[in-house]
């Protein structure tokens, strides 16, 4: 019997992505695929513009949720699922998605209690070359960086490019990108393609080369040294460093029309880069899009996910929510490739096999054999 994978319909509010797209189904089922059967929950792709019929034509079978959960060996999803999906799964079944285990303790407990093998793409050791095709954090961050620029351009009352017309000359928008990881670099590229004049800053000075290769100017701060941490990520700055950084950035921010913030430190609250005073010092009509905005706060003081505020001086601050879900077809296509690569990695001789000695598998495994195995969680004391 071939392994059967089931693609579940997302249920989170506003989530329009789907874990598998028709064009990638043949990589799973086809003669050159990995030899699995694919079930798709009816309507799973509708919000991403993929009709049930397109999946059928590609070689998948459309089923309802009950049958999906009964027949699938592995259930594929994008975001953390609702309780009813977990409750409907049976012991030994695999659940693969971007489960955000560090911020979803109840979900992790439920997966362990149900003896599910929960696998989360968030934990992938991303710098391993063989993991790159599976890197869903990067593929989705890239979509977010692209869309952040479009959101900013839509809220901005002027042009991005320089335009010389009979009715006058418009100067190009001055865009500043703070944080030049995957999302920030995509934001730089997108803003440049729209014709803006772009500057960028990151606490990891080694990003300068990438920034400059995209045609942007790298801003160097004299008051803060390198903030490079482990594994290619940034470290959390000390309070003094943070204050110095905010003060030195203030002048740069006030000179720009558009600011896109993407700064994150793994496992920590996002650093505040733009204080309320600095928002107050910006020109009327300026726009900030905070990609780091979350329930824990964001890079802009007081910003929150999916919250737009217009300050008294006419500056718009947009706390981005789930931006990849707003470009659902492209985000789902990339995600489907990532999850297919991971699924292939978790198979041996046509069967699902969890190899605890494998570095990638150890990174993504959250629960297995009724236990929480993700090191960051397994070591936490029981509440
Ligand atoms: P991220 O989302 O964790 O953070 C975004 C950016 O914010 C980072 O560049 C970080 O340095 C920056 N930042 C954090 N604190 C800051 C502060 N106080 N001020 C200014 N900037 C701050 O990062 P990410 O996009 O997930 O990627 C992080 C790194 O991992 C990058 O170097 C990326 O190239 C690397 N990466 C490598 C691979 C690979 O080798 N295949 C894959 C994915 C990511």
Boltz pocket constraint, residues with backbone or C-beta under 6 A from the ligand:
constraints:
  - pocket:
      binder: B
      contacts: [[A, 126], [A, 127], [A, 128], [A, 132], [A, 135], [A, 137], [A, 138], [A, 141], [A, 178], [A, 179], [A, 180], [A, 181], [A, 182], [A, 183], [A, 184], [A, 201], [A, 202], [A, 203], [A, 204], [A, 227], [A, 231], [A, 232], [A, 233], [A, 234], [A, 235], [A, 237], [A, 262], [A, 263], [A, 264], [A, 265], [A, 266], [A, 271], [A, 273]]
      max_distance: 6.0
